């Protein structure tokens, strides 16, 4: 299986287009197709904070649901948008406000369509992907070796939010344990969630969220080659948003 796994897009649609083109994809009828039949996979957090979240949703919906030629598992921002679309009480903050503003600017007909498409995309998505005969796991914030194969509430919290301690930094960000340091599994774990300046490989884990929406880069991991490809972000650089694992 030949995959190009895309890190957290967060509405950075133009960077997504540039990255897929750099990877050799050709855009036909609004979706990227690879001439050698490589497939795209997404680590989640398609939306929020960036300028074109709804366009990202529509493209991924067409790839994953309509054409069935890509893989997607949700991130915590995807989960929150899903709950918003279901009418549940969520705080329209931490980036969701940008997606909601885009949504509210649409006609009623277009609102119904994008809402329907995202709910279907989300509900059909597994919590995480196990591919290539268990050699590769794609999970938004990562996954512990002993959690692979489980889908209970505890595992869902880990996959969406990381190994959170319950405590927070002074700016409100949750304090997370560096689970990758203790990972000893045979499968490669590809994840995002915590922005890093460069792709971070620890044991057989790789974080490919290089902070596109914070002015870093949008990164893809080519599998099985295990090579990364990036394009620079057009967004303003926000240094304090990049996580430290020191």
Secondary structure, 3 states (H helix, E strand, C coil): CCEEEECCCCCCHHHHHHHHHHCCEEEECCEEEECCCCEEEECCCCCCCCCCHHHHHHHHHHHHHHCCCEEECCCHHHHHHHHHHCCCCCCCCCCHHHHHHHHHCCCHHHHHHHHHHHHHHHHHCCCCEEECCCCEEECCCCCCHHHCCCCCHHHHHHHHHCCEEEEECCCCCEEECCHHHHCCCCCEEEECCCCCCCCEEECCEEECCCCHHHCCEEEEEEECCCEEEEEECCCCCCHHHCCCCC
